[in-house]
Amino acid sequence: MNLLDDSAVDDRLTGLPEWRREGDEIRRKIIAADFPTAIRIVDEIAVEAEKLNHHPDIDIRWRTLHLALSTHDAGGLTEMDFTLAARIDEIAAANA
Ligand SMILES: C[C@H](O)[C@H](O)[C@H]1CNC2=NC(N)=NC(=O)C2=N1
């Protein structure tokens, strides 16, 4: 999987307004209604991550999830990160 250059990253982020670039990662926060919902979101993300064999870093703090995506094997951002980010946004919206 090839690393994306800065313009490609910026281009893909325009379609993902919840996400911010932080160096070699993209990050977003999800505030769930309550803790059980936060865990359900994490579980649904886990299903998608396994399908893609691409996994986010997830920080769970009560009902706030901090997510970070990067392609560790490539040492930075690739298409996989943006594919999973879009799926995470769908999961967040479905559990809003
Ligand atoms: C061996 C396994 O396919 C790899 O380690 C996968 C697993 N999940 C992954 N997740 C992420 N975010 N980046 C990777 O490079 C990656 N590689």
The ligand as a MOL file (V3000), in Angstrom:
LIG
                    3D

  0  0  0     0  0            999 V3000
M  V30 BEGIN CTAB
M  V30 COUNTS 17 18 0 0 0
M  V30 BEGIN ATOM
M  V30 1 C -0.2020 -8.8370 9.7850 0
M  V30 2 C -1.3880 -7.9150 9.6330 0
M  V30 3 O -1.9940 -8.1240 8.3640 0
M  V30 4 C -0.9030 -6.4590 9.6280 0
M  V30 5 O -0.1730 -6.2210 10.8110 0
M  V30 6 C -2.0680 -5.4430 9.5640 0
M  V30 7 C -2.9940 -5.4950 10.7470 0
M  V30 8 N -3.7150 -4.2420 10.9610 0
M  V30 9 C -3.1670 -3.0600 10.6130 0
M  V30 10 N -3.7150 -1.8930 11.0160 0
M  V30 11 C -3.1460 -0.7120 10.7300 0
M  V30 12 N -3.7020 0.4430 11.1600 0
M  V30 13 N -2.0100 -0.6640 10.0190 0
M  V30 14 C -1.3860 -1.7530 9.5530 0
M  V30 15 O -0.3360 -1.6460 8.8950 0
M  V30 16 C -1.9740 -3.0430 9.8280 0
M  V30 17 N -1.4440 -4.1650 9.3910 0
M  V30 END ATOM
M  V30 BEGIN BOND
M  V30 1 1 1 2
M  V30 2 1 2 3
M  V30 3 1 2 4
M  V30 4 1 4 5
M  V30 5 1 4 6
M  V30 6 1 6 7
M  V30 7 1 6 17
M  V30 8 1 7 8
M  V30 9 1 8 9
M  V30 10 2 9 10
M  V30 11 1 9 16
M  V30 12 1 10 11
M  V30 13 1 11 12
M  V30 14 2 11 13
M  V30 15 1 13 14
M  V30 16 2 14 15
M  V30 17 1 14 16
M  V30 18 2 16 17
M  V30 END BOND
M  V30 END CTAB
M  END
